[in-house]
Amino acid sequence: MNRIKEVLNGKGIKQIWLAEKLGKSYNMVNGYVQNRQQPRLEVLFAIAEILSVEVKDLIKETNQSNVRRTKTTPTA
């Protein structure tokens, strides 16, 4: 999950502007903003550079209690 929508709103930037700067379609950027799809790592770095933020500012932290962990049993 990403925080692109929150960062855009906080900076007063429109999705269409970001799409033009990225060289992507509005629909692609809208998919990122609505978290229907996640940008590739290179695109995430480009978005951070364009918006003058750190990449970590674009990523939602996960709550570790919500992350499923599988137990592994040692094999002999």
GUVEXDO-305248 format. One line per 3 residues: number of its first residue (from 1); for each residue x negated, y, z of C-alpha. Coordinates in pm, 1 decimal. Each point is the difference from the previous one (the first is absolute). Example, Ala and Ser with C-alpha at 12.3 -4.5 7.8 and 13.67 -1.06 7.14 Angstrom:
# GUVEXDO-305248
1) -1230.0:-450.0:780.0; -137.0:344.0:-66.0 .
//
This chain:
# GUVEXDO-305248
1) 0.0:0.0:0.0; -118.9:350.9:-70.4; 62.9:353.9:120.1 .
4) -19.0:175.6:-336.8; 353.2:139.3:38.1; -78.7:150.0:341.6 .
7) -323.4:157.7:-124.4; 168.3:146.0:-309.6; 283.3:142.2:211.0 .
10) -244.2:141.6:254.6; -193.4:178.6:-273.4; 308.8:108.3:-193.6 .
13) -115.6:-186.2:-312.6; 238.6:-152.4:-254.1; -34.1:-352.3:-135.1 .
16) -5.1:126.3:-359.5; -308.2:212.3:77.0; -179.0:-299.5:150.6 .
19) 99.6:-213.0:-299.6; -151.0:253.7:-239.1; -323.8:24.5:199.6 .
22) -28.8:-381.0:15.2; 87.3:-48.9:-364.9; 281.5:-234.4:103.6 .
25) 368.5:7.6:-78.4; 244.9:156.0:242.9; 163.9:-341.9:37.8 .
28) -329.3:-160.0:103.6; -71.7:269.3:260.1; 358.0:-17.7:123.9 .
31) -49.7:-373.5:54.8; -302.5:77.4:217.1; 182.8:273.7:190.2 .
34) 304.0:-219.7:66.2; -224.4:-295.5:96.6; 153.7:-219.8:-268.7 .
37) -352.6:-66.4:-123.2; -344.4:69.1:140.0; -271.8:178.5:-195.0 .
40) -322.5:-182.2:-80.9; -290.9:96.9:220.0; -156.5:219.3:-270.5 .
43) 329.2:186.5:-40.5; 33.9:43.6:375.3; -346.8:158.3:10.3 .
46) 95.2:227.5:-291.0; 319.0:107.2:177.2; -198.6:79.0:316.3 .
49) -246.0:209.8:-198.8; 275.5:189.4:-182.9; 185.6:68.7:325.4 .
52) -320.7:84.9:190.8; 62.9:-258.6:270.4; -176.5:-309.2:126.8 .
55) 115.2:-333.2:-140.0; 91.1:-108.3:353.9; 252.4:287.7:10.2 .
58) 189.8:-169.8:-283.0; 26.4:-339.5:169.1; 245.1:-96.7:272.7 .
61) -153.4:-185.3:288.4; 155.5:-332.9:80.1; 111.4:-83.3:348.7 .
64) -204.6:-305.4:93.5; 289.8:-145.1:199.7; 200.6:-17.4:-322.9 .
67) -271.3:-182.0:-190.8; 42.6:-376.2:-2.0; -302.6:-192.2:98.7 .
70) -44.4:-362.4:-77.5; -184.1:-217.8:241.2; -270.8:-211.0:-143.8 .
73) -90.7:-324.3:159.9; -358.6:-110.9:-14.8; -65.0:-298.4:-218.8 .
76) -224.9:-276.4:113.4 .
//
